[in-house]
């Protein structure tokens, strides 16, 4: 941005690194800039459905003094301030595929608006730079040209609105700000330096800084913009503001004006403090000091500030007021007061800085009653889930009477390990570092579980007799799990602190885009092949299965076409209808193949000589295979190309576990289901996710969408983020099918439908719900205990959003599994009873 750089170098502008508070998404950051208040983390959810801002804010103050305002750009402004703008033209901020038209729609109004003189405030919110980051990252090929475009806008605004206007007389101020930064991948929402480092550039203020470094190496907070603009333009500071005056903005004011501005800012923060501190701390402070400048109750001595933080704040304010009074008295006697002015200035700045930090940590309301009710409801839910699980546990594992009370019988080594993992997860939630690096726990625990399986399998065979084919099959499957798990662990260096370390994905991207492309194509071919093979694994020759396999093969071909033809043109995808149409066709075929297959397959019963359990097991195995293949194909379309490898590895893990469970690996059923849940969470981090909002893939949420839809893009974003947990939950349908087929080999007669549902559907539903319920309740308690922690907004709050979203994911997956199994068993039972009636 050469023109902007020249303004900084020549002293015509002064720039600041303005630190934004998390969550670094648009709506809460705009609210912070106009109200000076720090919002809660729930604003992340409201960001997708913005409501009118009712708090005191700058724009409301400008409206009260008769200002006319114009807004062009992000429609979030229009939703925050409905009916406030004299003219406006909004564009959607969420349709990130559009990197061109979204800015042209703003710039096309600029010539006319600069020629108009009927407005006092013009807001231009350009979205293209943010969209370029989301689609291509910080190093996107479009980034340089987009920054040059923004530089041209700054140049036009500066020359036309300020330099060329002879009647301006220095009354126009141009401010260039950004609501947030972005990570290397172009995402934002978290609390890393790259995401919170935003821009605040003032053009038009007289600056005493002549060197470029001095004009750019300045630090401020994003909320500091609010009191600075309020006092520069002579309107009241919004009452909930926690920001302080940006120092460099006052250089054009006279001495008494600078101190008066700092005094007003100090009184405004003091009023906020009075609402949270006992009145006894304030002594005989009088508001006459604020209204008339007559200070009472402060004394005349400067004291050393020590003790509690609250007492220090009162002391700092008293010192500033006293020094201000000393300067005033010397000013009246016309004695030299330069040193006194600087002392008063420093004292006000010390109070403002300390008070702002203290208030920022106290901004969240904590309704104790509602919090107590919420925790109680979670605890009750957890107790119900665990009670149901234990009841089913006693019924299923009702071994010999002399062993039923034996802990060794009820909990073998694998069971103890599963419970230990749960305990470790709960304990680790209290550590901010462990929350940031949670993926290490999941990968380590899952790998350890694989080793336990290997140990148990090897121990069960006699090497003196040699391994039979079954033993080799089991050991081979476990080694496949270990190898795939290690590759998944090394694919993405997740977390927060060690993301700069080299991993497989970085290595492939550095080697060149062609390597990523070949990995994507090979993975897609293998996913299609393995999925179709699994569909036919039951030996079924049904026409419906062949139709399903054909549909999935067509989808696989279209996904390959989409990857080969359109992915390289991702930056022009906003004008490419072919990619959108192809994606919509893929969605349609996948939906019909998966849902249609689940509805139709149970009605095509052919083998009347088999037991009900065996027939239902065959159908569920095929339906589960279809679910898994459908989900993997969908993720190949939605995920970043680099994640096609992990999708293949996750499918391999599911097939390996399916083979092990069908070969009597001598592990309790609830342990197997818990292990599947843990593997799903490990896969969640292996796909590049973390406990920060910055790793959410926004760009993929608009594949196949021609215009912005909050609901559709939100659903796609959820499906991308929770690809792995949902995949392993859906695999439970195939798991139950395999167990039913094994059950039919042992049973010599059909089991009662209700009993069958309880025995075979109980654990797959209750185990994930119990685990999730325990983790949700534990982390809620942790969050309440950590509510005053330094990292409550940057670490614990985003993690809690993920915990809540994981709860939704678990319930969605369990509901799909329960509905599928219940429907299949009911239809199969109905058809079997009808057949028996015809025979009778």
C-alpha positions in Angstrom: 0.0 0.0 0.0 2.5 2.7 -1.2 0.3 5.7 -0.9 -0.7 4.9 2.7 3.0 4.2 3.5 3.9 7.6 2.2 1.3 9.3 4.4 2.8 7.6 7.4 6.4 8.5 6.4 5.5 12.1 5.8 3.8 12.6 9.2 0.4 13.0 7.6 -1.0 9.9 9.4 -0.4 8.0 12.5 -1.0 4.3 12.8 -1.6 1.9 15.7 -1.5 -1.8 16.2 -5.0 -2.0 17.8 -5.4 -5.1 19.9 -8.9 -6.7 19.4 -10.5 -8.8 22.2 -11.6 -12.3 21.3 -13.8 -13.5 19.7 -12.3 -11.9 16.6 -15.4 -12.0 14.4 -17.0 -9.0 12.8 -20.2 -8.2 14.8 -18.7 -8.1 18.3 -15.7 -6.2 17.0 -17.9 -3.5 15.4 -19.8 -3.2 18.7 -16.5 -2.7 20.5 -15.4 0.0 18.2 -18.7 2.1 18.4 -19.6 1.4 22.1 -16.2 0.8 23.7 -17.6 -2.2 25.5 -16.3 -5.8 25.4 -19.0 -8.2 24.5 -19.4 -11.8 25.7 -18.3 -14.9 23.8 -21.9 -15.7 22.9 -21.6 -12.9 20.3 -20.0 -15.6 18.1 -23.4 -17.1 17.7 -25.2 -13.8 17.3 -22.6 -12.9 14.6 -24.7 -15.0 12.2 -28.0 -13.3 13.2 -27.2 -9.8 14.2 -29.7 -7.9 16.3 -30.0 -4.1 16.8 -27.5 -2.6 19.2 -29.4 -1.1 22.1 -26.4 0.0 24.2 -25.1 3.6 24.2 -22.8 4.1 21.2 -21.1 6.7 19.1 -23.5 6.5 16.2 -26.4 7.2 18.5 -24.6 10.1 20.0 -23.8 11.5 16.5 -27.5 11.1 15.6 -28.5 13.1 18.7 -26.5 16.2 17.6 -28.0 16.0 14.1 -25.4 14.2 12.1 -26.4 12.6 8.8 -24.7 9.3 8.2 -24.2 7.1 5.1 -23.1 3.4 5.2 -21.8 1.3 2.3 -20.6 -2.3 2.6 -21.1 -5.0 5.2 -24.8 -5.3 6.0 -23.9 -6.0 9.7 -24.0 -2.2 10.2 -27.5 -2.0 8.9 -28.7 -4.7 11.2 -26.9 -3.2 14.2 -28.3 0.3 13.5 -31.6 -0.1 11.7 -33.1 3.2 10.4 -30.1 5.2 11.4 -28.4 5.8 8.0 -29.6 8.4 5.6 -28.4 6.2 2.7 -27.0 2.7 2.7 -26.2 -0.2 0.4 -25.3 -3.4 2.3 -23.7 -6.6 1.1 -23.5 -10.0 2.8 -20.3 -10.6 4.8 -20.7 -14.4 4.8 -20.5 -15.2 1.1 -16.7 -15.6 1.2 -16.4 -16.9 -2.4 -17.1 -13.3 -3.6 -13.8 -11.4 -3.6 -14.6 -8.9 -6.4 -18.2 -7.8 -6.6 -18.5 -7.4 -2.9 -16.0 -4.4 -3.0 -17.2 -3.0 -6.4 -20.6 -2.6 -4.9 -19.1 -0.2 -2.3 -16.7 1.6 -4.6 -19.3 2.4 -7.3 -21.0 4.8 -4.9 -17.8 6.6 -3.9 -17.6 9.3 -6.6 -21.1 10.5 -5.9 -20.8 10.4 -2.1 -17.5 12.4 -2.2 -19.3 15.0 -4.3 -22.2 15.2 -1.9 -22.0 17.5 1.1 -25.1 16.4 2.9 -23.5 13.8 5.2 -21.3 14.2 8.3 -20.2 10.6 8.6 -19.4 8.1 5.8 -18.8 4.5 6.6 -17.2 2.2 4.0 -16.8 -1.4 5.1 -14.9 -3.4 2.5 -15.1 -7.2 2.7 -12.9 -8.4 -0.1 -9.7 -8.6 1.8 -11.3 -10.8 4.5 -12.8 -13.0 1.8 -9.4 -13.4 0.0 -8.0 -14.6 3.3 -10.8 -17.1 3.9 -10.4 -18.6 0.4 -6.6 -18.5 -0.1 -4.9 -17.5 3.2 -2.6 -14.6 4.0 -0.4 -15.6 1.1 -3.2 -15.8 -1.5 -2.2 -14.8 -5.0 -5.0 -12.2 -4.8 -3.8 -10.6 -1.6 -1.3 -8.1 -3.2 -3.8 -6.8 -5.7 -6.5 -6.5 -3.1 -4.2 -4.5 -0.8 -3.4 -2.2 -3.8 -7.1 -1.8 -4.4 -7.5 -0.7 -0.8 -4.6 1.7 -1.1 -6.3 3.3 -4.1 -9.4 3.8 -2.0 -7.4 5.5 0.7 -5.7 7.7 -1.9 -9.1 8.7 -3.5 -10.6 9.5 -0.1 -7.6 11.5 1.1 -7.3 13.6 -2.1 -10.9 14.1 -2.8 -12.3 14.5 0.7 -9.5 16.3 2.4 -6.8 17.7 0.2 -8.9 19.1 -2.6 -11.6 20.6 -0.4 -10.5 24.2 0.2 -13.3 24.8 2.7 -12.4 21.8 4.8 -10.1 23.7 7.1 -8.8 20.5 8.7 -12.2 19.4 10.0 -12.3 16.1 8.1 -10.8 13.0 9.7 -10.2 9.8 7.7 -9.9 6.7 9.9 -8.8 3.3 8.4 -9.6 0.4 10.7 -9.8 -3.4 10.6 -12.2 -5.4 12.8 -9.7 -8.2 13.2 -6.6 -9.9 11.8 -6.2 -13.4 10.3 -4.1 -16.5 10.7 -1.7 -17.8 8.0 -4.7 -19.9 6.7 -6.8 -16.7 6.5 -9.2 -17.6 9.3 -10.0 -15.7 12.5 -12.1 -15.9 15.6 -9.4 -16.9 18.2 -7.0 -15.0 20.3 -3.6 -15.5 18.6 -1.5 -12.4 17.9 -2.2 -12.6 14.2 -6.0 -12.6 14.8 -6.1 -9.9 17.4 -3.6 -7.5 15.7 -5.9 -5.1 13.9 -5.3 -1.7 12.3 -6.2 1.8 13.5 -4.9 4.6 11.2 -5.7 8.3 11.6 -5.3 10.5 8.6 -5.9 14.2 9.1 -4.7 14.6 12.6 -1.6 16.8 13.0 1.3 14.6 14.0 4.6 15.6 15.6 6.1 12.3 14.4 8.4 12.7 11.4 9.9 9.2 11.2 8.1 6.1 9.8 8.9 3.9 12.7 7.4 6.3 15.2 4.2 6.6 13.1 3.6 2.8 12.9 5.1 1.2 16.1 2.3 2.4 18.3 0.0 0.2 20.5 -3.6 0.7 21.5 -6.7 -1.3 22.1 -9.6 -1.5 19.7 -12.0 -0.1 22.2 -9.8 3.0 22.5 -11.3 4.3 19.3 -14.6 5.0 21.0 -13.5 7.7 23.6 -11.0 9.2 21.2 -13.7 9.9 18.5 -16.2 11.0 21.1 -13.9 13.6 22.6 -12.5 14.7 19.2 -16.0 15.5 17.9 -17.5 16.8 21.2 -20.1 14.1 22.0 -20.5 12.2 25.3 -18.4 9.0 25.8 -20.8 6.0 25.6 -21.5 5.0 29.2 -20.3 1.4 29.0 -17.0 2.3 27.4 -13.9 0.7 28.9 -11.5 2.2 26.4 -9.0 5.1 26.9 -8.0 8.0 24.8 -5.4 7.1 22.1 -2.4 9.3 23.1 -1.4 10.5 19.6 -4.9 11.8 18.8 -4.7 14.7 21.3 -1.5 16.4 19.9 -3.5 19.0 18.1 -5.3 20.1 21.3 -4.1 22.8 23.7 -2.8 21.8 27.1 -6.0 22.5 29.1 -8.0 20.7 26.4 -5.8 17.6 26.6 -6.1 17.4 30.4 -9.9 18.1 30.2 -10.3 15.2 27.7 -8.3 12.9 30.0 -10.4 14.1 33.0 -13.7 13.3 31.2 -12.4 9.9 30.2 -11.3 9.2 33.8 -14.6 10.3 35.2 -16.5 8.1 32.8 -14.5 5.0 33.8 -14.8 6.0 37.5 -18.6 6.0 37.1 -18.4 2.4 35.8 -16.1 1.5 38.8 -18.7 3.0 41.2 -21.3 0.5 40.0 -19.0 -2.4 41.0 -17.1 -1.2 44.1 -18.4 -0.4 47.6 -19.2 3.3 48.2 -16.9 3.4 51.2 -13.8 3.2 48.9 -14.8 6.5 47.2 -14.9 8.6 50.4 -16.2 12.1 49.9 -15.7 12.2 46.1 -18.1 14.8 44.7 -19.6 15.0 41.2 -19.1 18.7 41.2 -15.6 17.9 40.0 -17.1 16.4 36.9 -19.7 19.1 36.4 -18.0 22.3 37.4 -14.4 21.4 37.8 -14.5 22.1 41.5 -12.9 19.0 43.2 -13.7 18.2 46.8 -12.5 15.4 49.0 -9.3 14.7 47.3 -6.8 16.5 49.5 -3.7 18.1 48.2 -1.0 15.4 48.7 0.4 12.9 46.3 0.4 9.4 47.9 2.1 6.1 47.0 -0.5 3.7 45.6 -0.4 0.2 47.1 -2.7 -2.4 48.5 -5.6 -4.0 46.7 -6.2 -3.3 43.1 -9.4 -1.4 43.9 -7.6 0.8 46.4 -4.8 1.4 43.9 -7.4 2.6 41.3 -8.9 5.1 43.7 -5.4 6.3 44.7 -4.3 6.8 41.1 -7.4 8.8 40.3 -7.0 11.0 43.4 -3.3 11.7 42.4 -4.3 12.6 38.9 -7.0 15.0 40.1 -4.6 16.6 42.6 -1.9 17.1 40.0 -4.5 18.5 37.6 -5.6 21.0 40.2 -1.9 22.0 40.9 -1.4 22.6 37.2 -4.6 24.7 37.1 -3.5 26.9 40.0 -0.1 27.6 38.5 -1.7 28.3 35.1 -3.8 31.0 36.7 -0.7 32.6 38.2 1.0 32.3 34.8 4.0 30.5 36.3 5.8 27.8 34.4 3.7 24.7 34.5 5.2 22.4 31.8 6.5 20.0 34.4 3.2 20.0 36.2 1.4 19.4 33.0 3.5 16.4 32.1 3.0 15.0 35.6 -0.8 15.4 35.4 -0.7 13.9 31.9 1.2 10.8 33.2 -1.0 10.4 36.2 -4.2 10.4 34.1 -2.7 7.9 31.7 -1.6 5.6 34.6 -5.1 5.7 36.0 -6.8 5.2 32.6 -4.6 2.2 31.7 -5.1 0.5 35.1 -8.8 1.2 35.2 -9.4 0.0 31.7 -7.7 -3.3 32.3 -9.6 -3.8 35.6 -13.0 -3.0 34.0 -12.3 -5.2 31.0 -11.9 -8.1 33.3 -15.3 -7.3 35.1 -17.5 -6.9 32.0 -19.4 -10.2 32.1 -22.6 -10.5 34.1 -22.8 -13.7 36.2 -26.5 -14.5 37.1 -25.8 -17.0 39.9 -29.4 -18.4 39.9 -29.5 -19.2 36.2 -26.0 -20.7 36.3 -27.0 -22.8 39.3 -30.1 -24.1 37.4 -28.0 -24.9 34.3 -25.4 -26.8 36.2 -28.1 -28.7 38.1 -29.9 -29.6 34.9 -26.6 -30.9 33.4 -25.9 -32.9 36.6 -29.4 -34.4 36.5 -28.9 -35.4 32.8 -25.5 -36.9 33.6 -27.0 -38.9 36.5 -29.8 -40.2 34.4 -27.5 -41.3 31.5 -25.0 -43.0 33.9 -27.8 -44.8 35.8 -29.3 -46.1 32.6 -25.9 -47.3 31.4 -25.2 -49.1 34.7 -28.6 -50.7 34.6 -28.0 -52.0 31.1 -24.5 -53.0 32.1 -25.7 -55.3 34.9 -28.3 -56.8 32.6 -25.9 -57.6 29.8 -22.9 -58.7 31.8 -24.8 -60.9 34.2 -22.1 -63.6 34.3 -21.8 -66.4 36.8 -23.2 -65.6 40.3 -19.8 -66.1 41.9 -18.3 -63.5 39.4 -21.0 -61.0 39.1 -19.6 -58.9 41.9 -16.0 -59.4 40.8 -14.4 -56.1 39.7 -12.0 -58.0 37.6 -14.9 -59.6 35.7 -16.8 -56.3 35.2 -13.8 -54.2 34.3 -10.9 -55.7 32.4 -7.8 -53.8 31.4 -9.4 -52.1 28.4 -12.4 -51.0 30.5 -10.2 -49.5 33.2 -8.2 -47.6 30.5 -11.4 -46.2 28.9 -12.5 -44.8 32.3 -9.0 -43.5 33.0 -9.1 -41.6 29.7 -12.3 -40.0 30.9 -10.7 -39.0 34.2 -7.6 -37.6 32.5 -9.8 -35.5 30.2 -11.7 -34.1 33.1 -8.6 -33.2 35.1 -6.8 -31.7 32.0 -9.8 -29.3 31.5 -8.5 -27.1 34.4 -5.2 -26.3 32.6 -5.3 -23.7 29.8 -2.2 -25.3 28.2 -3.9 -28.7 28.1 -7.0 -27.2 26.6 -5.0 -25.5 23.9 -3.1 -28.7 23.2 -5.9 -31.2 23.8 -5.1 -33.1 20.6 -2.0 -34.6 22.3 -4.3 -36.3 24.8 -6.6 -37.9 22.2 -3.8 -39.1 20.0 -1.8 -40.6 22.8 -4.8 -42.3 24.4 -6.1 -43.8 21.1 -2.6 -45.1 20.2 -2.3 -46.6 23.7 -5.6 -48.3 23.3 -4.4 -49.9 20.0 -1.3 -51.2 21.8 -3.5 -52.7 24.5 -5.5 -54.5 21.8 -2.3 -55.7 20.2 -1.0 -57.0 23.6 -4.3 -58.8 24.3 -4.5 -60.3 20.8 -0.9 -61.6 20.9 -1.4 -62.9 24.4 -4.4 -65.0 23.4 -2.4 -67.0 20.8 0.1 -69.8 21.4 3.3 -69.1 19.5 4.4 -72.7 19.9 1.5 -73.8 17.6 2.0 -70.8 15.3 -0.4 -68.1 14.4 -3.5 -69.2 12.4 -5.0 -67.0 9.7 -7.5 -65.5 12.2 -4.7 -64.4 14.4 -2.7 -62.9 11.6 -5.9 -61.1 10.4 -6.4 -59.6 13.9 -2.8 -58.5 14.3 -2.7 -57.1 10.8 -5.8 -55.0 11.5 -4.3 -53.6 14.7 -1.1 -52.7 12.9 -3.2 -51.0 10.3 -4.8 -49.0 13.1 -1.4 -48.0 14.6 0.0 -47.0 11.2 -3.0 -45.0 10.2 -3.2 -43.4 13.6 0.4 -42.3 13.4 -0.1 -40.7 10.0 -3.2 -38.9 11.2 -1.2 -37.6 14.2 1.5 -36.2 12.0 -0.8 -34.8 9.3 -1.6 -31.5 11.1 0.4 -29.9 13.8 -2.6 -28.7 15.7 -3.1 -26.7 18.9 -1.8 -23.2 19.5 1.8 -23.2 20.6 3.5 -25.5 18.1 1.6 -24.9 14.9 4.9 -23.6 13.3 6.4 -27.1 13.5 6.6 -29.0 10.2 3.9 -31.6 9.6 2.8 -33.7 6.6 0.3 -31.1 5.3 2.9 -28.3 5.4 5.5 -30.6 3.7 3.1 -31.4 0.9 2.0 -27.8 0.4 5.7 -26.7 0.3 6.5 -29.4 -2.2 4.0 -28.0 -4.6 0.3 -28.0 -5.4 0.6 -31.0 -7.7 1.5 -33.3 -4.8 -1.6 -32.2 -3.0 -3.6 -32.8 -6.1 -2.3 -36.3 -6.6 -3.0 -37.2 -2.9 -6.5 -35.9 -3.3 -7.2 -38.0 -6.5 -5.6 -41.2 -5.1 -7.5 -40.8 -1.8 -10.7 -40.2 -3.7 -10.3 -43.3 -5.8 -9.4 -45.5 -2.8 -12.4 -44.1 -0.8 -14.8 -45.0 -3.6 -13.2 -48.4 -4.1 -13.2 -49.3 -0.4 -16.7 -48.0 0.1 -18.3 -49.9 -2.8 -16.4 -53.0 -1.8 -17.8 -52.7 1.8 -21.3 -52.3 0.3 -21.1 -55.7 -1.4 -19.2 -57.3 1.5 -22.3 -59.1 2.8 -22.4 -61.1 -0.5 -25.8 -59.5 -1.3 -26.8 -59.3 -4.9 -29.8 -57.1 -4.4 -30.8 -54.7 -7.1 -31.2 -51.9 -4.6 -27.6 -52.3 -3.4 -26.3 -52.2 -7.0 -28.3 -49.0 -7.7 -26.8 -47.5 -4.5 -23.3 -48.5 -5.5 -23.9 -46.9 -9.0 -25.1 -43.7 -7.4 -22.1 -43.4 -5.1 -19.8 -44.2 -8.1 -21.4 -41.3 -10.0 -20.9 -39.0 -7.1 -17.3 -40.1 -6.8 -16.7 -39.3 -10.5 -18.4 -35.8 -10.0 -16.2 -35.1 -7.0 -13.1 -36.0 -9.0 -14.3 -33.7 -11.8 -15.0 -30.9 -9.3 -11.5 -31.3 -7.8 -9.8 -31.5 -11.2 -11.8 -28.8 -13.0 -12.9 -26.2 -10.5 -10.6 -26.3 -7.4 -7.8 -24.6 -9.2 -10.2 -21.8 -10.1 -11.3 -21.3 -6.5 -10.5 -17.6 -6.7 -13.0 -17.1 -9.6 -15.5 -19.5 -8.2 -17.9 -16.6 -7.4 -18.6 -16.3 -11.1 -18.4 -20.0 -12.0 -21.8 -21.6 -12.1 -20.4 -24.9 -13.2 -18.8 -25.7 -9.7 -22.0 -24.7 -7.9 -24.3 -26.8 -10.2 -21.9 -29.8 -9.9 -21.9 -29.6 -6.1 -25.7 -29.4 -6.0 -26.0 -32.5 -8.1 -23.5 -34.3 -5.7 -25.6 -33.2 -2.7 -28.8 -34.5 -4.4 -27.4 -37.9 -5.4 -25.7 -38.5 -2.1 -29.0 -37.7 -0.2 -31.1 -40.0 -2.4 -28.5 -42.8 -2.2 -28.1 -42.7 1.6 -31.6 -41.8 2.8 -33.4 -43.7 0.0 -31.3 -46.8 0.7 -32.0 -46.7 4.4 -35.7 -46.4 3.7 -36.0 -49.0 0.9 -33.5 -51.7 1.8 -35.4 -53.2 4.8 -38.4 -53.8 2.5 -36.5 -55.9 0.1 -36.3 -59.1 2.3 -35.5 -62.1 0.1 -34.0 -64.8 2.4 -37.0 -66.1 4.3 -35.1 -69.1 5.7 -32.8 -66.8 7.8 -33.4 -65.6 11.3 -34.8 -62.1 11.9 -31.6 -61.1 13.6 -29.5 -62.2 10.7 -31.6 -60.4 8.1 -31.7 -57.2 10.1 -27.9 -57.5 10.6 -27.4 -57.7 6.9 -29.5 -54.7 6.2 -27.9 -52.6 8.9 -24.5 -53.5 7.8 -25.3 -52.4 4.2 -27.1 -49.2 5.4 -24.1 -48.4 7.7 -21.7 -48.9 4.8 -23.8 -46.5 2.7 -23.8 -43.9 5.5 -20.0 -44.1 5.8 -19.3 -43.9 2.1 -21.8 -41.1 1.7 -20.2 -39.1 4.5 -16.7 -39.7 3.2 -17.6 -38.6 -0.3 -19.3 -35.5 1.1 -16.2 -34.6 3.1 -14.0 -35.1 0.0 -16.1 -32.4 -1.6 -16.2 -30.0 1.4 -12.9 -30.3 3.1 -9.7 -28.6 2.0 -7.8 -30.7 -0.6 -5.0 -31.4 1.9 -7.5 -33.2 4.1 -8.4 -35.9 1.5 -5.6 -38.1 2.9 -7.0 -38.1 6.5 -10.5 -38.9 5.2 -9.1 -42.0 3.6 -7.2 -42.9 6.8 -10.3 -42.5 8.9 -12.2 -44.8 6.6 -9.5 -47.4 6.9 -9.6 -47.2 10.7 -13.4 -47.8 10.6 -13.1 -50.8 8.4 -10.3 -52.2 10.5 -12.3 -51.8 13.7 -15.3 -53.4 12.0 -13.2 -56.4 11.0 -11.8 -56.7 14.6 -15.3 -56.5 16.2 -16.5 -59.3 13.9 -13.6 -61.6 14.8 -14.3 -61.8 18.5 -11.5 -59.6 19.8 -12.7 -60.4 23.4 -13.4 -56.8 24.3 -16.6 -55.7 26.0 -19.1 -54.0 23.7 -19.3 -50.8 25.6 -15.5 -50.5 25.5 -15.5 -50.9 21.7 -18.1 -48.1 21.4 -16.2 -45.8 23.7 -13.1 -46.5 21.7 -15.0 -45.5 18.5 -16.0 -42.3 20.2 -12.4 -41.5 21.2 -11.2 -42.3 17.7 -13.7 -39.9 16.3 -12.4 -37.1 18.6 -8.8 -37.9 17.7 -9.8 -37.7 14.0 -11.4 -34.3 14.7 -8.0 -32.9 15.6 -6.3 -34.8 12.8 -8.3 -32.9 10.3 -6.7 -29.6 11.5 -9.3 -28.6 14.0 -8.4 -27.1 17.4 -10.1 -25.4 20.4 -9.7 -22.0 18.7 -12.3 -20.6 16.4 -9.7 -19.7 13.8 -9.4 -23.3 12.5 -13.1 -23.4 11.4 -13.2 -23.7 7.6 -15.5 -21.0 6.4 -14.7 -21.3 2.7 -16.0 -24.9 2.4 -19.3 -23.8 3.9 -20.3 -22.1 0.6 -19.6 -24.9 -1.8 -22.7 -25.5 -3.9 -24.4 -22.3 -2.5 -25.1 -19.7 -5.1 -26.3 -17.0 -2.7 -25.8 -16.5 1.1 -28.0 -18.6 3.4 -27.1 -18.5 7.1 -28.9 -21.8 7.8 -27.4 -23.8 4.8 -23.8 -22.4 5.3 -24.1 -23.0 9.0 -25.1 -26.6 8.5 -22.2 -27.1 6.1 -19.7 -25.5 8.4 -20.9 -27.8 11.2 -20.5 -30.8 9.0 -17.0 -29.8 8.0 -15.9 -29.1 11.5 -17.4 -32.4 13.0 -16.6 -34.6 10.0 -14.7 -37.2 12.1 -17.0 -37.5 15.2 -20.1 -37.9 13.0 -18.3 -40.4 10.8 -17.5 -42.7 13.7 -21.0 -42.2 15.2 -22.5 -43.2 11.8 -20.3 -46.2 11.7 -22.2 -47.5 14.7 -25.0 -48.6 12.3 -22.5 -50.9 10.6 -21.1 -52.0 13.9 -24.6 -52.9 15.2 -25.3 -54.8 11.9 -22.1 -56.8 12.4 -23.0 -57.6 16.0 -26.5 -58.8 15.0 -25.0 -61.1 12.3 -22.7 -62.6 15.0 -25.6 -62.9 17.4 -27.7 -64.8 14.8 -24.9 -67.4 14.6 -25.1 -68.0 18.3 -28.9 -67.8 18.7 -31.1 -70.6 17.5 -34.3 -68.6 17.6 -35.4 -65.1 17.0 -35.3 -62.7 20.0 -38.1 -60.5 21.1 -37.9 -57.2 19.2 -38.0 -55.0 22.3 -35.3 -57.0 24.0 -33.2 -57.0 20.9 -33.5 -53.2 20.6 -32.4 -52.8 24.2 -29.5 -55.1 24.0 -28.1 -54.1 20.7 -29.1 -50.4 20.6 -28.6 -49.6 24.3 -24.8 -49.3 24.5 -24.3 -47.6 21.1 -26.7 -44.8 22.3 -25.9 -44.6 26.0 -22.1 -44.8 25.9 -21.6 -41.7 23.7 -24.2 -39.8 25.6 -22.7 -40.7 29.0 -19.2 -39.7 27.9 -20.4 -36.4 26.4 -22.6 -35.7 29.4 -19.8 -36.2 31.9 -17.4 -34.0 29.8 -20.0 -31.3 29.3 -20.9 -31.1 33.0 -17.2 -31.2 34.1 -16.2 -28.4 31.7 -19.2 -26.3 32.7 -18.0 -26.5 36.3 -14.4 -25.7 35.2 -15.5 -22.7 33.2 -17.4 -21.3 36.2 -14.4 -21.8 38.4 -12.1 -20.2 35.8 -14.5 -17.2 35.2 -11.9 -14.7 36.5 -8.9 -16.5 34.9 -6.6 -14.5 32.7 -7.4 -16.7 29.7 -11.1 -17.1 30.2 -11.9 -15.4 26.9 -9.0 -16.6 24.8 -8.9 -20.3 25.9 -11.8 -21.5 28.1 -14.7 -19.7 26.4 -14.0 -21.0 22.8 -13.4 -24.4 24.2 -16.8 -24.3 25.9 -18.4 -23.4 22.5 -16.7 -26.5 21.0 -18.0 -28.7 24.0 -21.5 -27.5 23.4 -21.2 -28.1 19.6 -19.8 -31.6 20.3 -22.9 -32.2 22.4 -25.1 -31.3 19.4 -23.0 -33.5 17.2 -23.3 -36.4 19.6 -27.1 -36.1 19.9 -27.5 -35.8 16.1 -25.3 -38.9 15.5 -27.1 -41.0 18.2 -30.5 -40.0 16.9 -29.6 -41.0 13.4 -28.3 -44.4 14.7 -31.3 -45.0 16.9 -33.8 -44.1 14.2 -32.1 -46.2 11.6 -31.7 -49.3 13.8 -35.3 -49.0 15.2 -36.8 -48.5 11.7 -34.8 -51.4 10.1 -35.7 -53.9 12.9 -39.3 -52.8 12.9 -39.7 -53.2 9.2 -37.9 -56.6 9.2 -40.0 -57.8 12.1 -43.2 -56.7 10.3 -42.2 -58.4 7.1 -41.2 -61.6 8.9 -44.6 -61.7 10.8 -46.5 -61.2 7.5 -44.5 -64.0 5.8 -45.3 -66.3 8.7 -49.0 -65.5 8.5 -49.0 -66.3 4.8 -47.3 -69.6 5.5 -49.8 -70.5 8.2 
